[in-house]
């Protein structure tokens, strides 16, 4: 049985005002949100001043600007939160773990979504009608892949899951971060309550458990980015409702609950089932290890 991991604990000698306004879970989440907002606005203004976001700019340059606006502010805000407010080592983003953990996550993401696409094909739902070697893969890699993988995993796992877990324990952290992750996709094109719930279960729980087991953000980022890239650019399936320009030209038939409809394969019961199996495997590992974190008042 392993010892439950809590990255941050309030210093015993911290004055009362710091405990509430600096170190408490709500305060740290608010600090991160404020930092993120300021940095997003500043980064966007800088790139606009450089002309990278101009309508006449090269599409790849625009995609790079949008990637930087998503990923860099999230990363910098998180480093400030950890290094300045929490005053600890960023073990979940340690440089020595970036490449090996990120690569492992990429492989897992490619395999997992390939299993989803393969199952849909075997069921007669997914059909390849041609190929498109000229697909615009770089913008997809920067935005739907790396941009979403880095920023969303920092926000949902590095901040929300980790800080809620330190306060309310593992089970509440899984539930809250998963529901937030699903709800965040409600604004996407073609989103429905079912699509948001499916993402909350298949991805929100999976990524939360994966982070809990590994305490690594790069592995979550790699899996997230590879899943999105495989879905859109390799298999030509919409990514969370966003149109895909894939190397494989494809369509899907059948009822929306099976094919995923216009939202993409993430709203399919196939993706829900396969990801849930992975989550159950991780949950079994968590229970065997005994690594769940109890609520803060019970730890005391």
RODO-2510 file (C-alpha; in nm, 4 decimals, decimal comma):
residues 300
     n   res          X          Y          Z
     1     x     0,0000     0,0000     0,0000
     2     x     0,1441     0,3372    -0,1057
     3     x     0,1239     0,6623     0,0861
     4     x    -0,1333     0,9053    -0,0600
     5     x     0,0380     1,1953    -0,2363
     6     x    -0,0515     1,5559    -0,1581
     7     x     0,1668     1,8045    -0,3449
     8     x     0,0981     2,1032    -0,1197
     9     x     0,0096     2,1518     0,2437
    10     x    -0,0357     2,4852     0,4151
    11     x     0,2765     2,5796     0,6181
    12     x     0,2148     2,5260     0,9871
    13     x     0,3480     2,8721     1,0756
    14     x     0,1406     3,0574     0,8134
    15     x    -0,0599     3,3469     0,9598
    16     x    -0,4363     3,3273     0,9475
    17     x    -0,4756     3,5764     0,6625
    18     x    -0,2374     3,3790     0,4421
    19     x    -0,4185     3,0561     0,5153
    20     x    -0,7391     3,2050     0,3746
    21     x    -0,6238     3,4542     0,1091
    22     x    -0,3194     3,2740    -0,0303
    23     x    -0,3035     2,9062     0,0594
    24     x    -0,6661     2,7929     0,0777
    25     x    -0,7895     2,5865    -0,2204
    26     x    -1,0419     2,8495    -0,3407
    27     x    -0,7776     3,1224    -0,3146
    28     x    -0,5222     2,9289    -0,5202
    29     x    -0,7783     2,8506    -0,7886
    30     x    -0,8817     3,2179    -0,8058
    31     x    -0,5163     3,3270    -0,8206
    32     x    -0,4558     3,0912    -1,1121
    33     x    -0,7669     3,2128    -1,2982
    34     x    -0,6633     3,5766    -1,2547
    35     x    -0,3080     3,5059    -1,3702
    36     x    -0,4367     3,3079    -1,6675
    37     x    -0,6766     3,5835    -1,7713
    38     x    -0,4125     3,8556    -1,7563
    39     x    -0,1573     3,6453    -1,9451
    40     x    -0,4050     3,5429    -2,2168
    41     x    -0,4968     3,9076    -2,2784
    42     x    -0,1314     4,0165    -2,2776
    43     x    -0,0192     3,7347    -2,5074
    44     x    -0,3053     3,7987    -2,7496
    45     x    -0,2291     4,1711    -2,7587
    46     x     0,1404     4,1082    -2,8217
    47     x     0,0783     3,8632    -3,1057
    48     x    -0,1814     4,0933    -3,2605
    49     x     0,0701     4,3800    -3,2483
    50     x     0,3187     4,1557    -3,4310
    51     x     0,0558     4,0839    -3,6961
    52     x     0,0463     3,7105    -3,6313
    53     x    -0,3320     3,7134    -3,5913
    54     x    -0,4024     3,9300    -3,8956
    55     x    -0,6511     3,8001    -4,1531
    56     x    -0,3910     3,8147    -4,4268
    57     x    -0,1284     3,6291    -4,2203
    58     x    -0,0131     3,2805    -4,3156
    59     x    -0,2632     3,0238    -4,1755
    60     x     0,0170     2,8281    -4,0097
    61     x     0,1375     3,1480    -3,8405
    62     x    -0,2159     3,2210    -3,7201
    63     x    -0,2385     2,8672    -3,5823
    64     x     0,0956     2,9150    -3,4049
    65     x    -0,0303     3,2406    -3,2531
    66     x    -0,3462     3,0714    -3,1299
    67     x    -0,1403     2,7855    -2,9857
    68     x     0,0840     3,0290    -2,7996
    69     x    -0,2205     3,2166    -2,6680
    70     x    -0,3625     2,8930    -2,5263
    71     x    -0,0563     2,7064    -2,4039
    72     x     0,1918     2,9682    -2,2847
    73     x    -0,0392     3,1626    -2,0479
    74     x    -0,1643     2,8379    -1,8890
    75     x     0,1901     2,7102    -1,8410
    76     x     0,3276     3,0386    -1,7039
    77     x     0,0299     3,0918    -1,4722
    78     x     0,0740     2,7395    -1,3369
    79     x     0,4474     2,7840    -1,2780
    80     x     0,3820     3,1092    -1,0910
    81     x     0,1153     2,9399    -0,8803
    82     x     0,3451     2,6524    -0,7869
    83     x     0,6778     2,8338    -0,7524
    84     x     0,5626     3,1649    -0,6010
    85     x     0,2437     3,0820    -0,4087
    86     x     0,2915     2,7160    -0,3115
    87     x     0,6728     2,7428    -0,3066
    88     x     0,7488     2,3870    -0,4050
    89     x     0,9131     2,1931    -0,6862
    90     x     0,6989     2,1382    -0,9945
    91     x     0,7357     1,7613    -0,9770
    92     x     0,4308     1,7000    -1,1969
    93     x     0,6061     1,8929    -1,4777
    94     x     0,9674     1,7990    -1,4016
    95     x     1,1892     1,8421    -1,7129
    96     x     1,3192     1,4857    -1,6885
    97     x     0,9612     1,3561    -1,7204
    98     x     0,8509     1,5697    -2,0146
    99     x     0,9772     1,3555    -2,3016
   100     x     0,9323     1,0004    -2,1657
   101     x     0,5944     1,0666    -2,0055
   102     x     0,4743     1,2766    -2,2975
   103     x     0,5783     1,0082    -2,5476
   104     x     0,4040     0,7388    -2,3432
   105     x     0,0883     0,9492    -2,3391
   106     x     0,1063     1,0041    -2,7161
   107     x     0,1360     0,6301    -2,7828
   108     x    -0,1530     0,5579    -2,5464
   109     x    -0,3705     0,8226    -2,7115
   110     x    -0,3013     0,6947    -3,0628
   111     x    -0,3713     0,3353    -2,9625
   112     x    -0,6855     0,4208    -2,7673
   113     x    -0,8491     0,6270    -3,0396
   114     x    -0,7422     0,3782    -3,3066
   115     x    -0,9276     0,1154    -3,1039
   116     x    -1,2369     0,3392    -3,1063
   117     x    -1,2158     0,3980    -3,4826
   118     x    -1,1463     0,0303    -3,5474
   119     x    -1,4474    -0,0764    -3,3414
   120     x    -1,6721     0,1708    -3,5236
   121     x    -1,5436     0,0302    -3,8550
   122     x    -1,6105    -0,3296    -3,7474
   123     x    -1,9635    -0,2287    -3,6477
   124     x    -2,0209    -0,0820    -3,9946
   125     x    -2,0491     0,2733    -3,8626
   126     x    -1,7184     0,4285    -3,9761
   127     x    -1,6437     0,4355    -4,3501
   128     x    -1,3272     0,5498    -4,5282
   129     x    -1,4134     0,6977    -4,8677
   130     x    -1,0714     0,8245    -4,9753
   131     x    -0,7455     0,9856    -4,8696
   132     x    -0,6304     1,3463    -4,8458
   133     x    -0,2497     1,3720    -4,8347
   134     x    -0,2784     1,7520    -4,8434
   135     x    -0,4689     1,7732    -4,5159
   136     x    -0,3670     2,0749    -4,3082
   137     x    -0,2096     1,8807    -4,0233
   138     x     0,0043     2,1542    -3,8656
   139     x    -0,2809     2,3815    -3,7472
   140     x    -0,4611     2,0734    -3,6133
   141     x    -0,1489     1,9600    -3,4284
   142     x    -0,0964     2,3054    -3,2759
   143     x    -0,4581     2,3771    -3,1786
   144     x    -0,6672     2,0628    -3,1302
   145     x    -0,3586     1,8636    -3,0332
   146     x    -0,0915     2,0441    -2,8347
   147     x    -0,2896     2,3587    -2,7563
   148     x    -0,5819     2,1693    -2,6075
   149     x    -0,3632     1,9027    -2,4489
   150     x    -0,1358     2,1453    -2,2661
   151     x    -0,3837     2,4130    -2,1592
   152     x    -0,6780     2,1904    -2,0672
   153     x    -0,4680     1,9429    -1,8703
   154     x    -0,3011     2,2204    -1,6729
   155     x    -0,6402     2,3747    -1,5931
   156     x    -0,8431     2,0590    -1,5295
   157     x    -0,5849     1,8250    -1,3796
   158     x    -0,2946     2,0427    -1,2603
   159     x    -0,5153     2,3037    -1,0956
   160     x    -0,8727     2,1821    -1,0479
   161     x    -0,8217     1,8101    -0,9787
   162     x    -0,5029     1,8508    -0,7749
   163     x    -0,6235     2,1367    -0,5547
   164     x    -0,9708     1,9899    -0,4974
   165     x    -0,8107     1,6551    -0,4112
   166     x    -0,5916     1,8243    -0,1488
   167     x    -0,9049     1,9706     0,0088
   168     x    -1,1976     1,7325    -0,0489
   169     x    -1,0170     1,4095    -0,1352
   170     x    -0,9752     1,1974    -0,4459
   171     x    -1,3376     1,1005    -0,5083
   172     x    -1,4752     1,4538    -0,5013
   173     x    -1,1810     1,5732    -0,7122
   174     x    -1,2598     1,3119    -0,9764
   175     x    -1,6281     1,4043    -0,9828
   176     x    -1,5834     1,7831    -0,9860
   177     x    -1,3004     1,7924    -1,2428
   178     x    -1,4799     1,5461    -1,4727
   179     x    -1,8072     1,7417    -1,4636
   180     x    -1,6212     2,0671    -1,5268
   181     x    -1,4344     1,9106    -1,8186
   182     x    -1,7585     1,7874    -1,9733
   183     x    -1,9434     2,1147    -1,9152
   184     x    -1,6589     2,3097    -2,0774
   185     x    -1,7420     2,1352    -2,4068
   186     x    -2,1073     2,2446    -2,4055
   187     x    -2,0154     2,5572    -2,6028
   188     x    -1,8695     2,3493    -2,8892
   189     x    -2,0592     2,3142    -3,2192
   190     x    -2,3127     2,0333    -3,2127
   191     x    -2,2744     1,9800    -2,8383
   192     x    -2,5571     1,8188    -2,6447
   193     x    -2,6067     1,7258    -2,2826
   194     x    -2,5267     1,3662    -2,3799
   195     x    -2,2011     1,4675    -2,5521
   196     x    -2,0897     1,6667    -2,2475
   197     x    -2,1776     1,3797    -2,0129
   198     x    -1,9950     1,1303    -2,2357
   199     x    -1,6802     1,3461    -2,2343
   200     x    -1,7048     1,3899    -1,8581
   201     x    -1,7131     1,0133    -1,8072
   202     x    -1,4829     0,8863    -2,0811
   203     x    -1,2195     1,1611    -2,0667
   204     x    -1,2706     1,3542    -1,7442
   205     x    -1,2568     1,0454    -1,5246
   206     x    -0,9852     0,8802    -1,7346
   207     x    -0,7505     1,1792    -1,7262
   208     x    -0,8185     1,2395    -1,3569
   209     x    -0,7362     0,8792    -1,2671
   210     x    -0,4327     0,8830    -1,4942
   211     x    -0,3005     1,1937    -1,3198
   212     x    -0,3721     1,0461    -0,9763
   213     x    -0,1830     0,7257    -1,0607
   214     x     0,1174     0,8888    -1,2324
   215     x     0,1260     1,2396    -1,0800
   216     x     0,2422     1,3457    -1,4257
   217     x     0,0904     1,6199    -1,6397
   218     x     0,2957     1,5345    -1,9529
   219     x     0,1424     1,1877    -1,9803
   220     x    -0,2076     1,3406    -1,9604
   221     x    -0,1120     1,6098    -2,2114
   222     x     0,0327     1,3533    -2,4519
   223     x    -0,2730     1,1287    -2,4376
   224     x    -0,5111     1,4235    -2,4787
   225     x    -0,3184     1,5713    -2,7731
   226     x    -0,2751     1,2371    -2,9508
   227     x    -0,6433     1,1445    -2,9082
   228     x    -0,7516     1,4742    -3,0680
   229     x    -0,4931     1,4559    -3,3457
   230     x    -0,5777     1,0959    -3,4293
   231     x    -0,9504     1,1655    -3,4304
   232     x    -0,9325     1,4685    -3,6583
   233     x    -0,6185     1,4514    -3,8679
   234     x    -0,5671     1,0771    -3,9040
   235     x    -0,9225     0,9424    -3,9137
   236     x    -1,1066     1,2505    -4,0406
   237     x    -1,3684     1,2593    -3,7627
   238     x    -1,4881     1,5884    -3,6065
   239     x    -1,3118     1,6694    -3,2797
   240     x    -1,5650     1,7752    -3,0158
   241     x    -1,7871     1,9203    -3,2877
   242     x    -1,5059     2,0976    -3,4747
   243     x    -1,4621     2,0124    -3,8427
   244     x    -1,1735     1,7796    -3,9267
   245     x    -0,9366     1,7896    -4,2239
   246     x    -0,8063     1,4331    -4,2123
   247     x    -0,5619     1,2210    -4,4070
   248     x    -0,8467     0,9717    -4,4278
   249     x    -1,1682     1,1061    -4,5805
   250     x    -1,4491     0,9406    -4,3888
   251     x    -1,8106     0,9473    -4,2864
   252     x    -2,0164     0,7746    -4,0208
   253     x    -2,3625     0,6268    -4,0435
   254     x    -2,6094     0,4907    -3,7938
   255     x    -2,7759     0,6396    -3,4861
   256     x    -2,5983     0,9278    -3,3124
   257     x    -2,5589     0,7315    -2,9878
   258     x    -2,3436     0,4830    -3,1805
   259     x    -2,1687     0,7033    -3,4389
   260     x    -2,1353     1,0131    -3,2225
   261     x    -2,3223     1,2269    -3,4743
   262     x    -2,1949     1,5707    -3,5720
   263     x    -2,0057     1,6027    -3,2435
   264     x    -1,7664     1,3209    -3,3345
   265     x    -1,6734     0,9833    -3,1944
   266     x    -1,6449     1,1212    -2,8403
   267     x    -2,0260     1,1167    -2,8221
   268     x    -2,0351     0,7482    -2,9212
   269     x    -2,1050     0,4706    -2,6736
   270     x    -1,8035     0,2938    -2,8258
   271     x    -1,5649     0,5633    -2,7032
   272     x    -1,7518     0,5736    -2,3732
   273     x    -1,7165     0,1964    -2,3252
   274     x    -1,3493     0,1662    -2,4243
   275     x    -1,2388     0,4659    -2,2183
   276     x    -1,4430     0,3433    -1,9227
   277     x    -1,2613     0,0100    -1,9383
   278     x    -0,9307     0,1972    -1,9157
   279     x    -1,0662     0,4004    -1,6247
   280     x    -1,1733     0,0833    -1,4456
   281     x    -0,8236    -0,0600    -1,4892
   282     x    -0,6730     0,2558    -1,3391
   283     x    -0,9313     0,2523    -1,0600
   284     x    -0,8315    -0,1041    -0,9757
   285     x    -0,4705     0,0093    -0,9520
   286     x    -0,5697     0,2993    -0,7259
   287     x    -0,7600     0,0690    -0,4914
   288     x    -0,4785    -0,1878    -0,4796
   289     x    -0,2291     0,0830    -0,3957
   290     x    -0,4581     0,2437    -0,1411
   291     x    -0,3461     0,5799    -0,2796
   292     x    -0,6726     0,7710    -0,2477
   293     x    -0,6406     1,0998    -0,0632
   294     x    -0,8840     1,1563     0,2213
   295     x    -1,0498     1,4956     0,2769
   296     x    -0,8268     1,7443     0,4579
   297     x    -1,0318     1,7390     0,7802
   298     x    -0,9988     1,3608     0,8007
   299     x    -0,6231     1,3728     0,7419
   300     x    -0,5877     1,6041     1,0400
***
